[in-house]
């Protein structure tokens, strides 16, 4: 916690004052243009990778950058579904990026068929990557790309996303970020690549 406290002090003393005008505007104006769905992995920092300022990205981070298909019923909705709906229907984002990354622990566990019996919540969550796992058995790199494409397909099942895509006001993008090089590979949605 000491490192966090030092970082907070630096932010409050140096960073915040230098960006005071930006934060004053953001206090009453929230209009990000992009929804960025990335992995919870601490090595993948959306604002750093894209060099965006506060307020420019609406960010959802999940293990394995997974996006559950829309459940079809309000009582089956979760925080990811609610965040997607809000970003598209209320904030009116024009772009959604699903970003996978190299050395992803979730994709490696799937590719290697690791026993997740001791991690039932993780095992249950990773079921959202099952179509990608079936398409790219035993090769984490291929699985990472296939997973991004599968999550883009899942996104399109969300009613707000489907409406915005149909109206031509939303574009989906798939990326795979390579941690050691900083390179970003583009991945087409599975439905469009087929």
C-alpha positions in Angstrom: 0.0 0.0 0.0 2.9 2.3 0.6 3.6 2.5 -3.2 0.0 3.2 -3.9 -0.1 6.0 -1.3 3.0 7.5 -2.8 1.4 7.3 -6.3 -1.7 9.0 -5.0 0.3 11.8 -3.4 2.1 12.3 -6.7 -1.2 12.4 -8.6 -2.7 14.9 -6.2 0.3 17.2 -6.0 1.6 17.1 -9.5 -0.6 15.3 -12.1 -4.0 16.6 -11.1 -3.0 20.3 -10.9 -1.4 20.1 -14.3 -4.6 18.7 -15.7 -7.0 20.7 -13.6 -8.8 22.2 -16.6 -9.4 18.7 -18.1 -10.8 17.3 -14.8 -13.0 20.4 -14.3 -14.6 19.7 -17.8 -14.8 15.9 -17.0 -16.8 16.7 -13.8 -19.8 17.6 -16.0 -19.0 16.1 -19.4 -18.7 12.3 -20.0 -18.5 11.5 -23.7 -16.0 8.8 -24.5 -16.0 7.8 -28.1 -14.6 4.3 -27.6 -15.5 1.3 -25.4 -12.3 -0.6 -24.8 -12.8 -4.2 -23.5 -9.5 -5.6 -22.4 -8.1 -8.2 -20.0 -7.8 -7.7 -16.3 -4.1 -8.5 -16.6 -2.0 -5.7 -14.9 0.3 -5.6 -17.9 -2.4 -4.4 -20.3 -3.3 -0.8 -19.6 -5.7 0.6 -22.2 -5.0 4.3 -21.6 -1.2 3.7 -21.8 -1.4 1.5 -25.0 -3.7 4.0 -26.8 -2.2 7.1 -25.2 -5.7 8.4 -24.3 -6.5 11.0 -21.6 -9.0 10.5 -18.8 -12.5 10.6 -20.2 -11.6 9.3 -23.7 -12.1 5.6 -23.1 -15.0 3.7 -21.4 -13.2 0.6 -20.2 -14.3 -2.8 -19.2 -11.7 -5.2 -18.0 -12.4 -8.9 -17.6 -10.3 -12.1 -17.2 -9.4 -13.1 -20.7 -11.2 -10.0 -22.2 -14.3 -12.1 -22.3 -17.7 -10.8 -23.3 -20.7 -13.0 -22.4 -23.3 -13.3 -25.1 -26.4 -11.4 -24.2 -28.4 -13.5 -21.8 -31.7 -12.6 -23.3 -33.4 -11.8 -20.0 -33.0 -8.8 -17.8 -32.6 -11.0 -14.7 -29.7 -12.8 -16.4 -27.8 -9.5 -17.1 -24.5 -8.9 -15.4 -22.1 -6.0 -14.9 -20.4 -6.6 -18.3 -23.7 -6.6 -20.1 -24.9 -3.5 -18.3 -21.7 -1.6 -19.1 -21.9 -2.5 -22.8 -25.5 -1.4 -22.9 -24.7 1.9 -21.1 -21.7 2.7 -23.3 -23.6 2.1 -26.6 -27.2 3.2 -25.7 -26.4 6.1 -23.4 -22.9 7.3 -24.1 -23.2 6.6 -27.8 -19.7 5.2 -28.3 -18.8 5.0 -32.0 -16.2 2.2 -31.6 -15.7 -0.9 -29.5 -12.3 -2.5 -29.2 -11.9 -6.0 -27.9 -8.2 -6.4 -27.0 -6.5 -9.7 -26.3 -2.8 -10.0 -25.5 0.2 -12.2 -25.6 0.9 -14.4 -22.6 -2.7 -14.3 -21.4 -3.1 -16.6 -18.4 -6.8 -17.4 -19.2 -6.0 -18.4 -22.8 -3.0 -20.3 -21.7 -5.0 -22.3 -19.2 -7.6 -23.1 -21.9 -5.0 -24.0 -24.5 -3.1 -26.3 -22.1 -6.3 -27.8 -20.7 -5.4 -27.0 -17.1 -7.4 -28.4 -14.3 -9.4 -25.6 -12.9 -11.4 -27.6 -10.3 -10.0 -25.5 -7.5 -11.0 -22.3 -9.3 -14.7 -22.9 -10.0 -15.5 -19.2 -10.7 -12.6 -19.0 -13.2 -13.7 -22.2 -14.9 -17.3 -21.0 -15.2 -16.1 -17.6 -16.6 -13.8 -19.2 -19.2 -16.8 -21.0 -20.7 -17.4 -17.7 -22.6 -14.2 -18.6 -24.6 -15.4 -22.2 -25.4 -16.0 -21.4 -29.1 -12.5 -20.0 -29.5 -11.0 -22.9 -27.6 -12.7 -25.4 -30.0 -11.4 -23.5 -33.0 -7.8 -23.2 -31.8 -6.9 -26.2 -29.6 -3.4 -26.4 -28.0 -1.9 -23.2 -29.4 -2.2 -20.1 -27.2 -1.3 -17.6 -29.9 -4.0 -18.9 -32.2 -6.4 -19.1 -29.3 -5.9 -15.5 -28.4 -6.8 -14.4 -31.9 -9.7 -16.7 -32.1 -10.9 -15.6 -28.7 -10.9 -11.9 -29.8 -13.0 -12.8 -32.9 -15.4 -14.9 -30.7 -15.9 -12.0 -28.3 -16.7 -9.7 -31.1 -19.3 -12.2 -32.2 -20.7 -12.2 -28.6 -20.8 -8.4 -28.6 -23.1 -8.5 -31.6 -25.7 -10.5 -29.6 -26.3 -7.5 -27.3 -29.4 -5.6 -28.4 -27.9 -2.1 -28.1 -24.9 -3.2 -30.1 -27.0 -4.9 -32.8 -29.1 -1.8 -33.1 -26.1 0.5 -33.4 -24.4 -1.8 -35.9 -27.6 -1.9 -38.0 -27.8 1.8 -37.9 -24.2 2.1 -39.1 -23.2 4.2 -36.0 -20.9 1.6 -34.4 -17.8 -0.2 -35.5 -16.3 -3.2 -33.8 -12.5 -3.7 -33.7 -10.4 -6.7 -32.6 -6.8 -6.3 -31.4 -4.1 -8.5 -30.0 -1.5 -6.6 -28.1 2.0 -8.2 -27.9 3.5 -7.3 -24.5 7.2 -7.6 -25.3 7.1 -5.6 -28.6 4.1 -3.3 -28.2 2.8 -4.4 -31.6 -0.9 -4.6 -32.1 -2.4 -7.1 -34.6 -5.9 -6.5 -35.9 -8.4 -9.3 -35.8 -11.6 -9.4 -37.9 -14.8 -10.5 -36.2 -15.5 -14.2 -36.9 -18.8 -13.4 -38.8 -17.0 -11.0 -41.1 -13.9 -13.1 -41.6 -15.9 -16.2 -42.6 
